[in-house]
Amino acid sequence: MNNKPTFVDRIKNPYFLAAAAGFAYQVMSKYGVAPDMGTWQLGVDLVSYAAIGVGIYNTFTPNK
């Protein structure tokens, strides 16, 4: 049986999310299109909380 983590499993890893956010900010800073740090943190927090909420919501079973 193949026990390798899938791409979705890797995306859910908080370290991967932090690294991806940091990398994206560095790339945007290099090209001069990065927002100020407060706005960036707000956006990252919003996306993170949305991902957590969707993950929790998907654990519930629908009532029939």
N, C-alpha and C positions, 0 to 999 in steps of 0.2 A: 504494500500500500504506500502511496506517495504522501509523506507527511510534511512536504515543503510548504511554507506559508504562501498564501496567494497574494496577489497585488493588493487586494482589498484589506487583507490582514496587515500588510505592511503600512498601508496608508493610515490605519487606525492607531498605529504606534505613536505615542506622544513625542518620542524623540525624533521620529521621522517628520512629524508636523512642525516641530521647532526648527529642525534643520532646513526644511523646505521654506519656511517663512523667513528665516535668516538669509538663505541663499537668494530668495526673491528680492528681499530688501537691498542686499548688496548689489545685485544686478541693476536694480532701478536706480540706486545711488550712483553707480558708475556712469549711467547714461543721463543723469540729472533729472529724472522724473519721479523720484521717491517723495512721498508725502512726509510731513514732519512726523517725528517718532510717536507722538501722542495719537495722531490719527491712525498711524499704521498699527499701533498696539490695539486700538479700539476695533479696527477691522479684523485683526487676527483673533482677538477675543470673541468677536461676534461669530466668526466662522467656526471657531473651536466649540463654542457653546451650542451652536446649531448642530454640529456633528455629534456632540454628546447627546443632545436631545433626541435626534433622529435615532441614534443607537438605542437609547432607552425605550423610545416609543415602539421600536420594532420588536422588543422583547415581549410585549403584551399580546395576548391572543384575543381575537375579536369575539364579542358575545354573539351567540346565535340563538 
